[in-house]
């Protein structure tokens, strides 16, 4: 299947700093990208949906000013956690959907905020 | 609204035996897809099997098969000849038509006993 990469795979930051996570579709163009958050032993929780060139659609309860999503090209989406706090520590997963409607998942990014 | 219910938080199976994971869903759409995804300890989401709602025949992928009961809105996963590498969290996932997000169940954690 197609490959979706995420970078970094693991990041530790100090409280109050911002962290950017990149999601790339390596061998296909992603018309839509999704960002999920996953707490230990829980399911994936959708944070937002982004289409290339347009603003992201955030799920209810997700702060758009805190979790900035940019989908600047058909192969790249970024999630920036602004002014991170310990409660933002989590596992973040991106997923990219191709024109032919298959959806592929990145390997995830573990964020730890001290 | 679409929902997916996995009523078994945890399951265990002896190596080489067969296990069935349950899933029920609800949607008013007539056109949809159902998936089982596996998330091993690496946390990479892996597609196990997919089923198109318009197909009556149950999908099969090697040792993995589904029992799709459309009228009952049931979509169970059977794993035959279980292997140690099958140990993971399994998510039942629904996707309706259009560019809509996936709907995840809460997951079933499968342990395989040697």
Boltz contact constraints between the chains, C-beta under 6 A:
constraints:
  - contact:
      token1: [A, 32]
      token2: [B, 99]
      max_distance: 6.0
  - contact:
      token1: [A, 34]
      token2: [B, 101]
      max_distance: 6.0
  - contact:
      token1: [A, 43]
      token2: [B, 104]
      max_distance: 6.0
  - contact:
      token1: [A, 43]
      token2: [B, 106]
      max_distance: 6.0
  - contact:
      token1: [A, 43]
      token2: [B, 107]
      max_distance: 6.0
  - contact:
      token1: [A, 44]
      token2: [B, 104]
      max_distance: 6.0
  - contact:
      token1: [A, 46]
      token2: [B, 101]
      max_distance: 6.0
  - contact:
      token1: [A, 49]
      token2: [B, 101]
      max_distance: 6.0
  - contact:
      token1: [A, 105]
      token2: [B, 45]
      max_distance: 6.0
  - contact:
      token1: [A, 107]
      token2: [B, 44]
      max_distance: 6.0
  - contact:
      token1: [A, 108]
      token2: [B, 43]
      max_distance: 6.0
